Amino acid sequence: MNQSIIEVDLHGCSVHQAEIAINAALKRSKGAYRIRLIHGYTRGHALRDMIRSQYGHHPGVIRLEFGMNQGETDLVLRELY
């Protein structure tokens, strides 16, 4: 079983560019159990807010996770047992 994390660095992206990158990652996420979105902390509020509002209810995402690093948000796609 492939237990992988896809990382998408969104630094320097506009909200529209970030949406395109995230949607592409979701399409190629076969086998991955999470997508780690690196949006940044100091100037990443627009991206963070868009991720949390649009992908928190996405049908392919079980839940969002926020770690100790405030510049990252994880989209959990499936559970590992």
N, C-alpha and C positions, 0 to 999 in steps of 0.2 A: 504494500500500500504506500503510495506517495504522500507523505505528510509534509507539505511545503507551505511556505509563506511567500507571497508575492509582495515585493516592496515597490511602491510607486513614489518617486520623489517629485513633489509638486512645487518646489521652490521656484519662484520666478514665473509661475503660471497665472494667467487670469482665471477667473471663475469658470468661464466658458472652456478654456483649454483644460482645466482640471477635470471638468465633467467628461470631456472627450477621453482623457487618459484613464479616468476611473471606469467608465463604461467599457473601454477596450480591455482593461484588466479583468473586469467581471466576465467578459466574453471568453477570455483565454484562461480562466481560472479552474479548468478541469483538473481535479486531483488536489488542488490547494484547499486548505482549510481556513485560511484567512488572508486578507489583503491588508498590508500595513501601508497607510497613507501618511507620508511625511510632508506636512503642510507648513511647518515652521511655527514658532511661538511669537516672536516679536511683531511680525507683520503678517501673520497667517490667519488672522481672525476671520476675514471674509471667506477664505477657503474652509476653515474649520466649521464655521457656521453653516455654509452650504452643504458640507459633508454630513453634518449632524441632522440637518433638516430634510435633505433629499434621500439620503441612503439609510437613515434610521428605520424607514418603512419600506425599503426596497424588497421585493419578493424573493430575491436571491440572497438576502442578508438576514441571518438569524438575529444578530444584535451588534451593537457597536461597543467597543471596549476602549477605555481611556486609561493609559498607563501613567507611570510616574513622569514620563516625558510629555509635557503639555503640547509639544509640537507634532505629536503623532496621534492618529486615530486608527484603530483596527476594525475592519469589517470582518466579522466572524461568519463564515459561509457554512460551516458544519462543525459538529462537536466531535472531539476525539475522546474515546473511552478507553 
